[in-house]
């Protein structure tokens, strides 16, 4: 037995061989059962290879983020320690030795965060950060390391200043611009390197940062260009494109991608794509979105977007003129689902507000979908005095400001934003504070830094309103950039 162990340790390795490469590709296509079978075959054929244990963690990670199921998470997280123990016994001279451990810790940091286990998430992130820093010093030319360092920089750098100070106590710092540049460089470099199999992962990370964190509406053409190298049979490619399209106001493109996405029993069930399809169709006021949202509710067994989906169903009823149906769905917003995700917290808050004005709701949805001319058409013959509720008067001014802002009519944007500030600055709605922040951003672009500072300060000084911490954090970050 002792001789067998010695033989095992001598041959222990990190071998990303063709079988492992194939499994990795299947994972990033979201054909997870195929990947599992390939991994098990490799374990039996090459028991000394540690890469299958890293790939096991990838499978669990994508299982959790596609199902968002708490029971699945509780079951799978018990495997983390045994995988790390196996990898720690492997070749310490390999650049994969620390990288594989960091990758596992980072994936679990993200999954713990999904379920609001923030202490565990922070500890996993700290371990990943330390391992990546050490590996970067040992193997500076090891490209896969740069994927996670870039991602960490981007995410940590985008945190509000108060949270940045908190994580700096743990020795973790980030710069979003640095992280984006690292990921962009990696996407360019990987295809002609020995690590080209990490390309899909790098594109996935970069697209999430560009559209999910930075909400960069100009990034979509870059994302489209980057995914061209990814096989069209990949369901993850469909996710990257549709999510990024929706986040950047390319609704029709999102619908096209979702309608043509690959399907079949070999793919991991991914109910969130039905939610995205419902969101996209509703944003063009296509009320067949009802079918996508109800499909989502029937098939989904996770914790997110349930309240938000019922709110969308309520809006569909309202747009059909069915106020009784609206009220029934609003009650379900209050009684079903959870408040883990920001969208569900927002849905619950809106369910407790008065019923929205149908024309304002149409303009809001069309604006979010990138249909600015149609959104303006819903409001062009109206004035603030046409609305009975003060909330609706403020939103009317704010929404016109947003439309004019996005279509480059800055003077009109400032005019209507200012109306929103004037009539809403003492109310609990976020419209006035966000309008002040956006006026500040317009003046910052014009290099009128004093006025920009004044409006950012106004946004910060408004208190006791919805999303106060979020708007305040954005305004403080913008002020900080002006003062650097």
VOPAGU-2260 file (C-alpha; in pm, 1 decimal, decimal comma):
REM VOPAGU-2260
SITE   aa  ch    i         X         Y         Z
SITE  UNK   A    0       0,0       0,0       0,0
SITE  UNK   A    1     283,4     237,2      88,9
SITE  UNK   A    2     448,0     170,9    -250,9
SITE  UNK   A    3     116,5     237,6    -426,4
SITE  UNK   A    4      85,7     574,5    -250,4
SITE  UNK   A    5     442,5     666,6    -342,6
SITE  UNK   A    6     371,2     577,3    -704,8
SITE  UNK   A    7      51,0     786,3    -700,9
SITE  UNK   A    8     228,5    1090,5    -554,3
SITE  UNK   A    9     513,8    1064,0    -801,3
SITE  UNK   A   10     278,9    1062,6   -1097,3
SITE  UNK   A   11      27,7    1314,4    -960,9
SITE  UNK   A   12     -29,4    1587,8   -1216,8
SITE  UNK   A   13    -249,6    1857,5   -1361,2
SITE  UNK   A   14    -313,3    1729,8   -1711,9
SITE  UNK   A   15    -563,3    1927,3   -1919,3
SITE  UNK   A   16    -565,6    1644,7   -2174,2
SITE  UNK   A   17    -814,0    1607,8   -2465,7
SITE  UNK   A   18   -1067,9    1426,5   -2245,0
SITE  UNK   A   19   -1058,9    1710,2   -1988,8
SITE  UNK   A   20   -1071,6    1973,4   -2262,3
SITE  UNK   A   21   -1380,7    1807,2   -2403,9
SITE  UNK   A   22   -1545,1    1798,6   -2059,0
SITE  UNK   A   23   -1457,4    2164,9   -2004,6
SITE  UNK   A   24   -1615,4    2256,1   -2338,6
SITE  UNK   A   25   -1930,6    2064,0   -2247,0
SITE  UNK   A   26   -1951,3    2251,6   -1916,8
SITE  UNK   A   27   -1936,0    2588,4   -2090,7
SITE  UNK   A   28   -2199,1    2474,8   -2339,7
SITE  UNK   A   29   -2417,1    2387,9   -2034,2
SITE  UNK   A   30   -2432,3    2022,1   -2132,7
SITE  UNK   A   31   -2354,2    1926,5   -1775,1
SITE  UNK   A   32   -2452,5    1557,9   -1781,1
SITE  UNK   A   33   -2221,3    1500,4   -2078,7
SITE  UNK   A   34   -1945,6    1673,5   -1882,6
SITE  UNK   A   35   -2006,7    1456,2   -1576,5
SITE  UNK   A   36   -1971,1    1138,3   -1782,5
SITE  UNK   A   37   -1646,5    1257,7   -1941,4
SITE  UNK   A   38   -1505,1    1354,0   -1601,3
SITE  UNK   A   39   -1584,4    1016,3   -1448,4
SITE  UNK   A   40   -1423,1     839,0   -1743,9
SITE  UNK   A   41   -1106,9    1046,2   -1698,4
SITE  UNK   A   42   -1092,9     972,4   -1324,7
SITE  UNK   A   43   -1098,7     598,9   -1394,0
SITE  UNK   A   44    -853,6     616,6   -1681,1
SITE  UNK   A   45    -606,4     859,1   -1517,8
SITE  UNK   A   46    -660,5     856,6   -1138,6
SITE  UNK   A   47    -342,1    1061,1   -1088,7
SITE  UNK   A   48    -487,8    1360,0   -1278,4
SITE  UNK   A   49    -623,4    1637,7   -1053,4
SITE  UNK   A   50    -796,3    1839,1   -1328,2
SITE  UNK   A   51   -1119,8    1631,4   -1314,5
SITE  UNK   A   52   -1168,7    1742,3    -952,5
SITE  UNK   A   53   -1148,0    2105,0   -1059,3
SITE  UNK   A   54   -1394,0    2030,6   -1340,2
SITE  UNK   A   55   -1629,5    1868,1   -1088,2
SITE  UNK   A   56   -1647,3    2203,2    -915,0
SITE  UNK   A   57   -1726,6    2381,2   -1241,3
SITE  UNK   A   58   -2019,7    2143,2   -1291,0
SITE  UNK   A   59   -2151,2    2212,2    -941,2
SITE  UNK   A   60   -2104,3    2586,8    -986,7
SITE  UNK   A   61   -2308,1    2596,0   -1307,2
SITE  UNK   A   62   -2568,8    2364,2   -1156,4
SITE  UNK   A   63   -2620,1    2608,3    -871,0
SITE  UNK   A   64   -2624,3    2929,4   -1074,6
SITE  UNK   A   65   -2866,2    2786,0   -1330,9
SITE  UNK   A   66   -3108,1    2640,2   -1073,1
SITE  UNK   A   67   -3057,8    2885,8    -783,3
SITE  UNK   A   68   -3199,8    2606,7    -572,0
SITE  UNK   A   69   -3120,8    2617,8    -200,4
SITE  UNK   A   70   -3147,4    2241,2    -145,0
SITE  UNK   A   71   -2913,1    2175,4    -439,1
SITE  UNK   A   72   -2668,2    2426,8    -296,9
SITE  UNK   A   73   -2674,4    2266,3      49,4
SITE  UNK   A   74   -2613,2    1923,3    -101,6
SITE  UNK   A   75   -2331,0    2021,6    -335,1
SITE  UNK   A   76   -2131,0    2244,4    -103,1
SITE  UNK   A   77   -2024,7    1939,2     100,8
SITE  UNK   A   78   -1794,9    1832,5    -185,2
SITE  UNK   A   79   -1572,6    2141,4    -174,0
SITE  UNK   A   80   -1334,3    2026,1     100,7
SITE  UNK   A   81   -1264,0    1682,9     -49,6
SITE  UNK   A   82   -1176,9    1838,0    -386,1
SITE  UNK   A   83    -942,9    2088,3    -227,5
SITE  UNK   A   84    -780,0    1810,2     -25,2
SITE  UNK   A   85    -725,1    1608,4    -342,8
SITE  UNK   A   86    -574,9    1903,2    -529,9
SITE  UNK   A   87    -349,9    2000,2    -238,3
SITE  UNK   A   88    -181,3    1658,1    -267,7
SITE  UNK   A   89     -82,8    1723,0    -627,0
SITE  UNK   A   90     214,9    1879,2    -804,6
SITE  UNK   A   91     305,9    2198,0    -616,4
SITE  UNK   A   92     534,9    2310,5    -898,9
SITE  UNK   A   93     248,5    2337,1   -1147,3
SITE  UNK   A   94      85,0    2677,3   -1214,7
SITE  UNK   A   95    -245,8    2492,1   -1186,4
SITE  UNK   A   96    -175,5    2398,2    -822,7
SITE  UNK   A   97    -270,6    2732,6    -665,4
SITE  UNK   A   98    -494,3    2835,4    -954,8
SITE  UNK   A   99    -723,5    2533,1    -916,6
SITE  UNK   A  100    -765,1    2599,6    -544,7
SITE  UNK   A  101    -833,3    2968,9    -608,9
SITE  UNK   A  102   -1088,2    2882,4    -877,5
SITE  UNK   A  103   -1279,0    2657,7    -638,8
SITE  UNK   A  104   -1275,3    2917,5    -361,2
SITE  UNK   A  105   -1387,8    3189,4    -602,2
SITE  UNK   A  106   -1675,8    2984,1    -738,9
SITE  UNK   A  107   -1796,2    2908,7    -388,9
SITE  UNK   A  108   -1760,2    3273,8    -290,0
SITE  UNK   A  109   -2008,6    3355,8    -565,2
SITE  UNK   A  110   -2249,9    3076,9    -475,6
SITE  UNK   A  111   -2244,4    3160,6    -104,0
SITE  UNK   A  112   -2323,7    3516,9    -204,6
SITE  UNK   A  113   -2629,2    3396,2    -400,1
SITE  UNK   A  114   -2781,4    3268,8     -77,6
SITE  UNK   A  115   -2674,7    3566,6     137,0
SITE  UNK   A  116   -2414,4    3370,4     331,9
SITE  UNK   A  117   -2194,8    3675,9     320,9
SITE  UNK   A  118   -1942,5    3579,0     586,9
SITE  UNK   A  119   -1867,1    3249,1     410,9
SITE  UNK   A  120   -1859,1    3431,1      77,5
SITE  UNK   A  121   -1608,3    3685,6     210,3
SITE  UNK   A  122   -1383,0    3416,2     353,9
SITE  UNK   A  123   -1383,4    3220,8      27,3
SITE  UNK   A  124   -1308,5    3539,0    -166,0
SITE  UNK   A  125   -1018,2    3621,7      63,5
SITE  UNK   A  126    -868,7    3273,7      11,9
SITE  UNK   A  127    -907,5    3302,3    -366,3
SITE  UNK   A  128    -753,4    3649,2    -367,1
SITE  UNK   A  129    -446,9    3539,0    -166,5
SITE  UNK   A  130    -387,3    3227,2    -377,4
SITE  UNK   A  131    -416,0    3423,1    -701,2
SITE  UNK   A  132    -172,7    3687,9    -581,0
SITE  UNK   A  133      78,1    3419,1    -483,3
SITE  UNK   A  134      33,6    3230,0    -809,9
SITE  UNK   A  135      71,5    3551,6   -1008,2
SITE  UNK   A  136     411,8    3611,4    -851,7
SITE  UNK   A  137     525,9    3254,5    -915,9
SITE  UNK   A  138     390,2    3224,9   -1269,7
SITE  UNK   A  139     340,4    3574,9   -1417,0
SITE  UNK   A  140     288,2    3439,8   -1769,8
SITE  UNK   A  141      18,3    3189,0   -1669,6
SITE  UNK   A  142    -277,6    3342,0   -1854,2
SITE  UNK   A  143    -567,5    3165,5   -1671,4
SITE  UNK   A  144    -459,6    3341,3   -1352,0
SITE  UNK   A  145    -530,2    3676,9   -1516,2
SITE  UNK   A  146    -894,7    3581,7   -1574,1
SITE  UNK   A  147    -969,5    3568,1   -1203,5
SITE  UNK   A  148    -742,8    3857,5   -1107,0
SITE  UNK   A  149    -912,7    4068,3   -1373,3
SITE  UNK   A  150   -1256,9    3963,9   -1254,2
SITE  UNK   A  151   -1170,9    4038,6    -891,0
SITE  UNK   A  152   -1032,9    4379,4    -982,3
SITE  UNK   A  153   -1346,4    4463,5   -1178,3
SITE  UNK   A  154   -1588,0    4347,7    -908,5
SITE  UNK   A  155   -1401,2    4486,0    -606,3
SITE  UNK   A  156   -1334,9    4814,3    -783,2
SITE  UNK   A  157   -1706,4    4862,0    -853,7
SITE  UNK   A  158   -1807,0    4829,9    -488,5
SITE  UNK   A  159   -1932,1    5140,2    -303,4
SITE  UNK   A  160   -1654,1    5328,4    -122,0
SITE  UNK   A  161   -1772,8    5218,2     222,8
SITE  UNK   A  162   -1761,2    4851,2     127,2
SITE  UNK   A  163   -1421,4    4901,3     -36,5
SITE  UNK   A  164   -1286,8    5022,1     296,5
SITE  UNK   A  165   -1433,1    4715,7     467,0
SITE  UNK   A  166   -1273,1    4465,3     230,5
SITE  UNK   A  167    -941,5    4652,7     238,3
SITE  UNK   A  168    -912,7    4539,6     600,8
SITE  UNK   A  169    -881,5    4186,7     456,8
SITE  UNK   A  170    -605,7    4304,6     223,4
SITE  UNK   A  171    -830,1    4300,4     -85,7
SITE  UNK   A  172    -833,2    4589,0    -328,1
SITE  UNK   A  173    -957,0    4631,3    -680,7
SITE  UNK   A  174    -972,5    4873,9    -969,3
SITE  UNK   A  175   -1252,1    4827,8   -1220,3
SITE  UNK   A  176   -1070,2    4993,5   -1510,1
SITE  UNK   A  177    -766,2    4773,2   -1448,9
SITE  UNK   A  178    -985,5    4463,2   -1430,2
SITE  UNK   A  179   -1165,3    4540,2   -1756,7
SITE  UNK   A  180    -836,3    4604,0   -1936,2
SITE  UNK   A  181    -695,5    4275,1   -1805,9
SITE  UNK   A  182    -999,8    4081,9   -1926,4
SITE  UNK   A  183   -1003,2    4256,9   -2264,8
SITE  UNK   A  184    -635,1    4180,4   -2313,1
SITE  UNK   A  185    -694,5    3820,5   -2209,1
SITE  UNK   A  186    -978,0    3778,1   -2460,2
SITE  UNK   A  187    -744,0    3901,8   -2732,5
SITE  UNK   A  188    -451,0    3684,3   -2620,5
SITE  UNK   A  189    -606,0    3350,1   -2529,7
SITE  UNK   A  190    -705,7    3221,5   -2877,3
SITE  UNK   A  191    -342,6    3196,2   -2990,9
SITE  UNK   A  192    -209,1    3059,6   -2663,0
SITE  UNK   A  193    -172,4    2720,3   -2499,3
SITE  UNK   A  194    -468,6    2813,6   -2278,9
SITE  UNK   A  195    -723,2    2884,7   -2553,2
SITE  UNK   A  196    -975,1    2654,1   -2382,9
SITE  UNK   A  197   -1027,9    2929,5   -2120,3
SITE  UNK   A  198   -1159,0    3167,4   -2386,4
SITE  UNK   A  199   -1530,8    3104,6   -2323,4
SITE  UNK   A  200   -1480,9    3162,7   -1950,7
SITE  UNK   A  201   -1293,2    3489,6   -2010,4
SITE  UNK   A  202   -1565,0    3616,0   -2246,5
SITE  UNK   A  203   -1831,0    3517,7   -1991,4
SITE  UNK   A  204   -1649,8    3718,4   -1719,6
SITE  UNK   A  205   -1589,4    4022,9   -1938,6
SITE  UNK   A  206   -1947,1    4034,9   -2068,3
SITE  UNK   A  207   -2083,2    4014,3   -1714,9
SITE  UNK   A  208   -1861,9    4302,0   -1599,8
SITE  UNK   A  209   -1944,5    4518,2   -1902,1
SITE  UNK   A  210   -2321,1    4470,5   -1897,5
SITE  UNK   A  211   -2401,1    4346,4   -1545,8
SITE  UNK   A  212   -2171,6    4562,2   -1331,4
SITE  UNK   A  213   -2083,9    4866,1   -1542,8
SITE  UNK   A  214   -2412,3    4864,2   -1738,9
SITE  UNK   A  215   -2212,1    4992,3   -2034,9
SITE  UNK   A  216   -2466,6    5038,0   -2314,6
SITE  UNK   A  217   -2186,9    5083,3   -2568,5
SITE  UNK   A  218   -2027,3    4748,2   -2487,2
SITE  UNK   A  219   -2274,4    4527,2   -2673,1
SITE  UNK   A  220   -2099,7    4531,9   -3015,1
SITE  UNK   A  221   -1777,1    4426,2   -2840,7
SITE  UNK   A  222   -1958,2    4143,0   -2663,8
SITE  UNK   A  223   -2108,5    4025,8   -2994,5
SITE  UNK   A  224   -1762,9    4027,5   -3154,3
SITE  UNK   A  225   -1612,0    3833,9   -2863,6
SITE  UNK   A  226   -1870,5    3554,6   -2867,8
SITE  UNK   A  227   -1824,5    3481,9   -3237,9
SITE  UNK   A  228   -1553,9    3227,8   -3153,5
SITE  UNK   A  229   -1788,7    3040,9   -2919,1
SITE  UNK   A  230   -1974,1    2748,1   -3076,1
SITE  UNK   A  231   -2338,5    2828,7   -3152,0
SITE  UNK   A  232   -2443,4    2502,5   -2985,6
SITE  UNK   A  233   -2344,7    2657,1   -2651,0
SITE  UNK   A  234   -2641,2    2753,4   -2434,5
SITE  UNK   A  235   -2409,7    2975,9   -2231,2
SITE  UNK   A  236   -2344,9    3177,2   -2547,6
SITE  UNK   A  237   -2720,1    3235,5   -2573,6
SITE  UNK   A  238   -2725,7    3348,9   -2213,8
SITE  UNK   A  239   -2431,5    3590,0   -2257,1
SITE  UNK   A  240   -2584,0    3750,2   -2566,4
SITE  UNK   A  241   -2944,5    3772,0   -2442,2
SITE  UNK   A  242   -2851,7    3898,0   -2094,4
SITE  UNK   A  243   -2614,8    4159,8   -2237,8
SITE  UNK   A  244   -2870,3    4265,5   -2500,4
SITE  UNK   A  245   -3139,7    4319,8   -2238,2
SITE  UNK   A  246   -2903,1    4507,8   -2008,1
SITE  UNK   A  247   -2798,7    4740,5   -2291,4
SITE  UNK   A  248   -3143,8    4809,3   -2438,3
SITE  UNK   A  249   -3118,6    4576,7   -2743,3
SITE  UNK   A  250   -3453,2    4409,7   -2688,4
SITE  UNK   A  251   -3514,1    4278,9   -3039,3
SITE  UNK   A  252   -3167,1    4123,1   -3046,9
SITE  UNK   A  253   -3234,7    3954,5   -2710,8
SITE  UNK   A  254   -3558,4    3805,5   -2845,7
SITE  UNK   A  255   -3384,1    3681,9   -3160,2
SITE  UNK   A  256   -3112,8    3508,8   -2956,2
SITE  UNK   A  257   -3356,4    3352,6   -2710,0
SITE  UNK   A  258   -3585,9    3221,2   -2984,2
SITE  UNK   A  259   -3293,6    3053,6   -3162,9
SITE  UNK   A  260   -3117,7    2918,7   -2853,8
SITE  UNK   A  261   -3016,7    2550,8   -2861,9
SITE  UNK   A  262   -3257,3    2309,1   -2694,4
SITE  UNK   A  263   -3257,5    1942,0   -2604,0
SITE  UNK   A  264   -3238,9    1695,8   -2317,9
SITE  UNK   A  265   -2859,0    1720,5   -2312,6
SITE  UNK   A  266   -2872,0    2083,9   -2191,0
SITE  UNK   A  267   -2894,6    2193,2   -1830,6
SITE  UNK   A  268   -3247,8    2324,4   -1756,0
SITE  UNK   A  269   -3220,2    2704,0   -1733,6
SITE  UNK   A  270   -3551,7    2863,1   -1642,3
SITE  UNK   A  271   -3398,0    3208,8   -1617,8
SITE  UNK   A  272   -3392,1    3225,1   -1997,3
SITE  UNK   A  273   -3774,7    3210,9   -1994,1
SITE  UNK   A  274   -3773,5    3500,0   -1747,5
SITE  UNK   A  275   -3542,0    3694,0   -1980,5
SITE  UNK   A  276   -3771,0    3619,0   -2275,9
SITE  UNK   A  277   -4071,9    3745,3   -2080,0
SITE  UNK   A  278   -3882,6    4060,2   -1981,9
SITE  UNK   A  279   -3777,7    4127,8   -2341,9
SITE  UNK   A  280   -4127,4    4081,3   -2486,6
SITE  UNK   A  281   -4289,6    4293,9   -2215,6
SITE  UNK   A  282   -4044,8    4577,7   -2282,1
SITE  UNK   A  283   -4183,6    4609,2   -2633,8
SITE  UNK   A  284   -4537,2    4588,6   -2488,9
SITE  UNK   A  285   -4589,7    4242,8   -2634,6
SITE  UNK   A  286   -4837,6    4094,3   -2389,7
SITE  UNK   A  287   -4759,4    3739,2   -2499,9
SITE  UNK   A  288   -4482,7    3786,0   -2242,5
SITE  UNK   A  289   -4743,6    3639,8   -2005,1
SITE  UNK   A  290   -4666,1    3291,7   -2142,9
SITE  UNK   A  291   -4292,2    3319,6   -2077,8
SITE  UNK   A  292   -4342,5    3440,6   -1721,0
SITE  UNK   A  293   -4589,8    3164,2   -1637,7
SITE  UNK   A  294   -4353,0    2905,9   -1788,9
SITE  UNK   A  295   -4080,8    3043,2   -1562,8
SITE  UNK   A  296   -4298,4    3007,9   -1253,9
SITE  UNK   A  297   -4396,5    2649,9   -1345,8
SITE  UNK   A  298   -4042,8    2524,2   -1406,5
SITE  UNK   A  299   -3831,1    2727,5   -1163,5
SITE  UNK   A  300   -3737,3    2586,0    -822,0
SITE  UNK   A  301   -3501,8    2859,2    -707,6
SITE  UNK   A  302   -3518,1    3171,7    -494,0
SITE  UNK   A  303   -3496,3    3468,6    -731,3
SITE  UNK   A  304   -3727,6    3675,6    -953,7
SITE  UNK   A  305   -4047,7    3515,8    -824,6
SITE  UNK   A  306   -4188,3    3837,5    -678,3
SITE  UNK   A  307   -4065,1    4031,3    -981,1
SITE  UNK   A  308   -4236,0    3784,2   -1215,1
SITE  UNK   A  309   -4568,2    3826,3   -1035,0
SITE  UNK   A  310   -4522,5    4204,0   -1058,7
SITE  UNK   A  311   -4471,0    4169,7   -1435,1
SITE  UNK   A  312   -4787,6    3959,1   -1456,6
SITE  UNK   A  313   -4970,8    4232,2   -1264,5
SITE  UNK   A  314   -4845,5    4490,5   -1514,6
SITE  UNK   A  315   -4962,5    4276,6   -1806,2
SITE  UNK   A  316   -5310,0    4261,7   -1650,3
SITE  UNK   A  317   -5307,7    4639,1   -1603,2
SITE  UNK   A  318   -5203,2    4696,3   -1964,8
SITE  UNK   A  319   -5494,0    4472,7   -2071,0
SITE  UNK   A  320   -5728,9    4691,2   -1866,6
SITE  UNK   A  321   -5787,4    4413,5   -1612,1
SITE  UNK   A  322   -5751,7    4592,4   -1277,9
SITE  UNK   A  323   -5897,8    4297,3   -1085,1
SITE  UNK   A  324   -5626,1    4072,6   -1230,4
SITE  UNK   A  325   -5367,4    4336,1   -1144,4
SITE  UNK   A  326   -5473,7    4329,9    -779,7
SITE  UNK   A  327   -5467,5    3948,7    -766,7
SITE  UNK   A  328   -5110,6    3934,3    -893,6
SITE  UNK   A  329   -5002,7    4217,5    -663,6
SITE  UNK   A  330   -5122,6    4008,6    -371,2
SITE  UNK   A  331   -4903,7    3722,5    -495,6
SITE  UNK   A  332   -4604,7    3959,2    -509,1
SITE  UNK   A  333   -4660,1    4015,0    -138,0
SITE  UNK   A  334   -4705,8    3648,8     -43,9
SITE  UNK   A  335   -4486,8    3446,1    -283,0
SITE  UNK   A  336   -4112,8    3426,6    -331,7
SITE  UNK   A  337   -3821,0    3573,4    -140,0
SITE  UNK   A  338   -3632,7    3900,3    -109,4
SITE  UNK   A  339   -3275,8    3785,2    -174,3
SITE  UNK   A  340   -3238,2    3964,6    -506,3
SITE  UNK   A  341   -3263,7    4341,7    -552,2
SITE  UNK   A  342   -3530,0    4294,9    -821,4
SITE  UNK   A  343   -3753,7    4109,6    -576,4
SITE  UNK   A  344   -3701,5    4372,0    -305,5
SITE  UNK   A  345   -3799,1    4637,8    -558,2
SITE  UNK   A  346   -4103,4    4435,1    -668,7
SITE  UNK   A  347   -4230,1    4407,6    -311,7
SITE  UNK   A  348   -4186,0    4779,4    -260,3
SITE  UNK   A  349   -4378,4    4858,9    -578,6
SITE  UNK   A  350   -4653,8    4617,8    -476,5
SITE  UNK   A  351   -4708,0    4827,9    -164,9
SITE  UNK   A  352   -4732,9    5149,3    -368,4
SITE  UNK   A  353   -5045,5    5277,1    -547,1
SITE  UNK   A  354   -5123,3    5123,7    -885,4
SITE  UNK   A  355   -4900,7    5275,0   -1158,6
SITE  UNK   A  356   -5042,4    5500,4   -1426,3
SITE  UNK   A  357   -5073,4    5290,9   -1743,5
SITE  UNK   A  358   -4913,2    5551,3   -1973,4
SITE  UNK   A  359   -4617,6    5600,1   -1740,0
SITE  UNK   A  360   -4578,1    5223,3   -1713,4
SITE  UNK   A  361   -4572,6    5190,2   -2092,5
SITE  UNK   A  362   -4311,0    5464,7   -2120,9
SITE  UNK   A  363   -4099,5    5303,0   -1850,1
SITE  UNK   A  364   -4107,8    4959,5   -2014,0
SITE  UNK   A  365   -4037,0    5095,3   -2361,3
SITE  UNK   A  366   -3751,3    5307,2   -2225,8
SITE  UNK   A  367   -3595,3    5006,6   -2051,3
SITE  UNK   A  368   -3626,0    4816,2   -2378,3
SITE  UNK   A  369   -3438,9    5083,4   -2572,8
SITE  UNK   A  370   -3749,6    5198,4   -2766,3
SITE  UNK   A  371   -3694,8    5567,1   -2692,4
SITE  UNK   A  372   -3913,0    5712,8   -2969,2
SITE  UNK   A  373   -4205,4    5492,9   -2869,4
SITE  UNK   A  374   -4154,2    5583,6   -2503,4
SITE  UNK   A  375   -4156,8    5952,9   -2589,2
SITE  UNK   A  376   -4471,0    5904,3   -2797,2
SITE  UNK   A  377   -4653,5    5776,4   -2487,4
SITE  UNK   A  378   -4579,5    6102,8   -2304,5
SITE  UNK   A  379   -4545,2    6372,9   -2569,9
SITE  UNK   A  380   -4902,1    6506,7   -2543,6
SITE  UNK   A  381   -4904,0    6509,8   -2164,3
SITE  UNK   A  382   -4791,5    6742,8   -1888,9
SITE  UNK   A  383   -4727,0    6691,5   -1518,2
SITE  UNK   A  384   -5064,9    6843,1   -1426,9
SITE  UNK   A  385   -5243,5    6560,1   -1611,2
SITE  UNK   A  386   -5146,3    6317,0   -1334,7
SITE  UNK   A  387   -5330,1    6305,8   -1001,8
SITE  UNK   A  388   -5061,6    6152,3    -780,4
SITE  UNK   A  389   -4753,5    6354,2    -686,4
SITE  UNK   A  390   -4548,0    6037,5    -745,3
SITE  UNK   A  391   -4669,1    6026,2   -1105,6
SITE  UNK   A  392   -4596,5    6395,9   -1163,4
SITE  UNK   A  393   -4238,4    6342,7   -1046,9
SITE  UNK   A  394   -4197,7    6025,9   -1252,0
SITE  UNK   A  395   -4335,6    6197,4   -1561,6
SITE  UNK   A  396   -4063,9    6464,9   -1541,6
SITE  UNK   A  397   -3796,2    6210,5   -1456,9
SITE  UNK   A  398   -3893,2    5976,3   -1740,6
SITE  UNK   A  399   -3885,2    6255,5   -1997,5
SITE  UNK   A  400   -3543,9    6352,9   -1863,5
SITE  UNK   A  401   -3419,9    5995,3   -1906,0
SITE  UNK   A  402   -3553,3    5971,2   -2262,8
SITE  UNK   A  403   -3396,6    6301,2   -2366,3
SITE  UNK   A  404   -3072,6    6205,0   -2190,0
SITE  UNK   A  405   -3042,6    5874,3   -2376,0
SITE  UNK   A  406   -3120,3    6039,9   -2711,5
SITE  UNK   A  407   -2857,1    6310,8   -2671,3
SITE  UNK   A  408   -3090,8    6607,1   -2609,5
SITE  UNK   A  409   -2903,5    6724,7   -2304,1
SITE  UNK   A  410   -3069,4    7065,7   -2255,9
SITE  UNK   A  411   -3415,7    6907,8   -2248,5
SITE  UNK   A  412   -3285,9    6630,4   -2023,5
SITE  UNK   A  413   -3154,3    6884,1   -1771,6
SITE  UNK   A  414   -3481,3    7080,2   -1788,3
SITE  UNK   A  415   -3701,8    6783,0   -1701,8
SITE  UNK   A  416   -3455,7    6635,9   -1452,8
SITE  UNK   A  417   -3461,1    6973,1   -1276,6
SITE  UNK   A  418   -3841,3    6963,8   -1263,1
SITE  UNK   A  419   -3815,9    6621,0   -1098,3
SITE  UNK   A  420   -3565,8    6756,3    -844,3
SITE  UNK   A  421   -3776,3    7062,9    -765,2
SITE  UNK   A  422   -4103,1    6881,2    -699,2
SITE  UNK   A  423   -3961,7    6556,8    -563,3
SITE  UNK   A  424   -3661,3    6640,4    -344,8
SITE  UNK   A  425   -3857,3    6602,6     -20,8
SITE  UNK   A  426   -4049,6    6291,8    -125,8
SITE  UNK   A  427   -3954,9    5928,8     -63,5
SITE  UNK   A  428   -3929,2    5838,6    -432,5
SITE  UNK   A  429   -3584,9    5799,1    -588,2
SITE  UNK   A  430   -3666,8    6002,9    -898,8
SITE  UNK   A  431   -3541,0    6338,1    -765,0
SITE  UNK   A  432   -3212,3    6211,6    -623,4
SITE  UNK   A  433   -3133,2    6009,1    -934,3
SITE  UNK   A  434   -3227,4    6306,5   -1152,6
SITE  UNK   A  435   -2976,7    6521,2    -959,7
SITE  UNK   A  436   -2711,9    6251,6   -1004,5
SITE  UNK   A  437   -2776,8    6237,5   -1378,6
SITE  UNK   A  438   -2763,7    6616,7   -1417,6
SITE  UNK   A  439   -2426,6    6594,5   -1242,8
SITE  UNK   A  440   -2315,0    6332,2   -1494,9
SITE  UNK   A  441   -2418,4    6552,0   -1789,4
SITE  UNK   A  442   -2220,7    6845,0   -1650,6
SITE  UNK   A  443   -1922,5    6618,4   -1580,5
SITE  UNK   A  444   -1922,5    6515,1   -1948,3
SITE  UNK   A  445   -1935,2    6883,1   -2043,5
SITE  UNK   A  446   -1633,5    6938,8   -1813,4
SITE  UNK   A  447   -1835,9    7181,9   -1602,7
SITE  UNK   A  448   -1698,5    7022,7   -1289,1
SITE  UNK   A  449   -1832,6    7276,6   -1041,1
SITE  UNK   A  450   -2193,6    7223,5   -1148,1
SITE  UNK   A  451   -2131,4    6848,6   -1157,6
SITE  UNK   A  452   -2011,6    6860,8    -795,8
SITE  UNK   A  453   -2314,2    7070,0    -695,9
SITE  UNK   A  454   -2561,1    6820,3    -839,2
SITE  UNK   A  455   -2378,4    6514,6    -708,5
SITE  UNK   A  456   -2389,7    6679,8    -365,4
SITE  UNK   A  457   -2762,5    6742,8    -402,4
SITE  UNK   A  458   -2814,8    6374,0    -480,8
SITE  UNK   A  459   -2619,3    6279,6    -167,2
SITE  UNK   A  460   -2799,4    6531,5      56,2
SITE  UNK   A  461   -3149,1    6401,3     -24,2
SITE  UNK   A  462   -3249,2    6161,4     252,3
SITE  UNK   A  463   -3514,5    5904,3     338,6
SITE  UNK   A  464   -3596,6    5802,8     -17,1
SITE  UNK   A  465   -3606,2    5473,7    -206,1
SITE  UNK   A  466   -3266,4    5332,3    -307,4
SITE  UNK   A  467   -3096,0    5600,4    -100,3
SITE  UNK   A  468   -2780,5    5396,3     -44,1
SITE  UNK   A  469   -2750,1    5304,5    -411,6
SITE  UNK   A  470   -2789,7    5659,2    -546,6
SITE  UNK   A  471   -2570,5    5802,3    -272,3
SITE  UNK   A  472   -2296,1    5548,7    -348,3
SITE  UNK   A  473   -2302,4    5634,8    -720,6
SITE  UNK   A  474   -2288,1    6007,4    -648,8
SITE  UNK   A  475   -2003,7    5968,8    -398,6
SITE  UNK   A  476   -1805,9    5758,9    -643,6
SITE  UNK   A  477   -1858,6    6021,6    -914,1
SITE  UNK   A  478   -1749,9    6299,0    -676,2
SITE  UNK   A  479   -1444,0    6097,8    -583,6
SITE  UNK   A  480   -1346,7    6064,6    -950,1
SITE  UNK   A  481   -1381,7    6441,0   -1001,5
SITE  UNK   A  482   -1164,1    6510,9    -699,8
SITE  UNK   A  483    -885,4    6267,4    -794,1
